[in-house]
Each structure stands twice: as structure tokens, then as C-alpha cells.
Amino acid sequence: MATPRRGRRPLLLAAAALAIVALAAPTVLGVLGLLTVAESFVVTGLVALAGAVVALGAAVLLLRRSMLAVSQEVRTQTRKVTETLGRDRLETIRALDATRARVNRIQSHSLPTMTRKITGAIDRQGRHDYEQQVAWNELTRHLDTAPFMPPLRGWAASPDVLRVLVRHIDRLRPDLVVEFGSGASSVWMGYALRRAGGGRLVAVEHDARYAELSRALVASHGLDDIVEVRTAPLTGIEAVTVAVGDEQVSTADRWYDAAILDDLEGIGLVFVDGPPKATGRHARYPALPNLMPRCTEDVVFVLDDADRPDERAIGDRWLAEYPALHRTEEHAEKGAHVFSRKGV
């Protein structure tokens, strides 16, 4: 927009030039004797008055033009602001509509689905908790344990898996039980062997510090004459490639130092609860091929955490390589598969 000052500058210059000529004309005529002095003063005054009137009119005209320009600019800016606000309002309405639609979808679809899932998870957890409490009570009554027993579940075996192990100890009356891993389960099985009237447990633990804690726990229950915790660090073994579904995977390249097993014979029950999953794929597979030659004919292998795909694949490998074996899937919180020879 051109400023009013720039627009009126040429007009002011022209008006000033005309005013000078008009004011000078009577004086020149008086000097030439064409007008008297009094007439010159009168004419000069009239010219000045006329010039003032003309200047005032010009000023009013310029002011009007400036006001019109300002008014037009205000209307233009007002229109722009109105359009901008209108677009913003439209975008806000669209955003609110989209938010309202998402809320409606959540209320009508996602929220009921989430509610069902949460309710199902709570129900399942409640059933698990109840079943584990029942198993715990059955174990404590059956084994006549000490008042304060080491906790189960979490990293430790769950009560329902211990119930499976105790049932097989009662049935088999094994002279030797081997456990891969150690801790609370070692104590519970120690009580089961004491109740069965004989037998011993060798728990194999790769972590030296945890092995010491397990020994102290066993001793605190007066079971060190039944339970022996051996430290066997994980050492290198040959990894192999196996098929897991459509995938080819390399198995773990470490397992317990097998020398720790050299003096073991007549094994009647094996609880496979180690090494930990972080060791690698199929980390628990070597337990059966390493111990089977040292076992009795009616030996039972119990594989914990059998709900995990890796443990199920381990069981599949055992069955494929030892056709005489039979697998029974026990209902347990983390899954438990029991392997025994067919017909035994």
C-alpha cells in the first residue's frame, strides 16, 4: 500500500509554486503602476485567502483519499484474519471430530476387548494362584516339612512341578536323583527323599556363589546328609544346527562340565531345570544324552518350563533320537514334560 505522504508530495510542490506566483503577481503589478498600493494589498490578501481555501480543499481531498486507502487496507486485513480464523476453526472442528471418532472406537471396540483380556488374565492368574496354593498345602502336609520353607515360583520351580517330582519319588523310590539347577527345589526334594526312606539328591549348579547359597539352605533344613550341591561351571561343547520350524538355529555351545557326573550311576529321576535360557538355544538338551547311560531302566526325566518353544523343541529332539521314550505333558504353571521308557 502507497503511503499518503508519498502521494501528496507532488501536489504540495505544485500548490506551493502556484501560491508563490499568485502572491507575487499583485506586487509586480503595483511596481509596474498597474495597481495602486492599496489595491495591491487587497488583491494580495484575496489571492492568499483563495490559496488558503484551495490548500484546505486539497488537504481535505488528500485526507479523504488516505482514509479511503486505510479503510480498504483494514477491510483487506479483516478479510484475511477472518479467513484464517475460519480455516483454524474448521481444522479444529475436524480435529475434534477425529478425536471423537477415536474415542467412540475405543469405547465400542478397544475398551471391551481390553476389558475382556484384562479380566481373562486376572481369572487365569487367580486360577494359577489357587492351584499353586493347593499344591503348596498338599506338599507341606505330605512331606511334613519345617514350618518355614523356601519360597517357590518365580525363578524357582512352582509347587505343582514339585508335586509331580514328589509323586515320582514316592513311586520310584530312587537311590539317586539328579537335578540341574539348585535352590528351593533341592530342599523340597530332600524332604521327599527323607520321607521315602532313602536315596540321595545331587544338584548340579553352574554359579559358584549360588551353589554356596544352596548348600547353606540345605544345611539349614538338616538335609545335607541327603542333598549334595555340586558346582559345575559351564564349559564349551560342540554346537549343532537344528531346525526350529522353518528356521535353522545354532544350539548353545556351553553346558555343565560333564566330569562332575563321572561317579554317578543308577540314576532313577532327573529334574532338568538348567542351564538358564540365556545360555543359548536348546541349552538343556545335553541332559538326557549325557545321563541316559547312567540311568536305571525305569528312569524318569522331568523337563521344567516346557511351555517355552525351546523346551518343547528339546523334547521333540529327545523323542526323535530315543524312540523308546514316551512323553507325558503335566498340567503346570510353566509347563512340565515327563519322559520315561515305553512300557515301564
Secondary structure as GFF3:
##gff-version 3
##sequence-region A 1 344
A	DSSP	alpha_helix	4	31	.	.	.	ID=ss1
A	DSSP	alpha_helix	37	105	.	.	.	ID=ss2
A	DSSP	pi_helix	106	110	.	.	.	ID=ss3
A	DSSP	alpha_helix	111	143	.	.	.	ID=ss4
A	DSSP	alpha_helix	159	172	.	.	.	ID=ss5
A	DSSP	beta_strand	176	180	.	.	.	ID=ss6
A	DSSP	alpha_helix	184	196	.	.	.	ID=ss7
A	DSSP	beta_strand	200	205	.	.	.	ID=ss8
A	DSSP	alpha_helix	208	220	.	.	.	ID=ss9
A	DSSP	beta_strand	227	231	.	.	.	ID=ss10
A	DSSP	beta_strand	234	236	.	.	.	ID=ss11
A	DSSP	beta_strand	241	244	.	.	.	ID=ss12
A	DSSP	beta_strand	247	250	.	.	.	ID=ss13
A	DSSP	beta_strand	254	256	.	.	.	ID=ss14
A	DSSP	three_ten_helix	258	261	.	.	.	ID=ss15
A	DSSP	beta_strand	267	272	.	.	.	ID=ss16
A	DSSP	three_ten_helix	277	279	.	.	.	ID=ss17
A	DSSP	alpha_helix	287	291	.	.	.	ID=ss18
A	DSSP	three_ten_helix	292	294	.	.	.	ID=ss19
A	DSSP	beta_strand	295	304	.	.	.	ID=ss20
A	DSSP	alpha_helix	309	321	.	.	.	ID=ss21
A	DSSP	beta_strand	325	330	.	.	.	ID=ss22
A	DSSP	beta_strand	336	341	.	.	.	ID=ss23
###
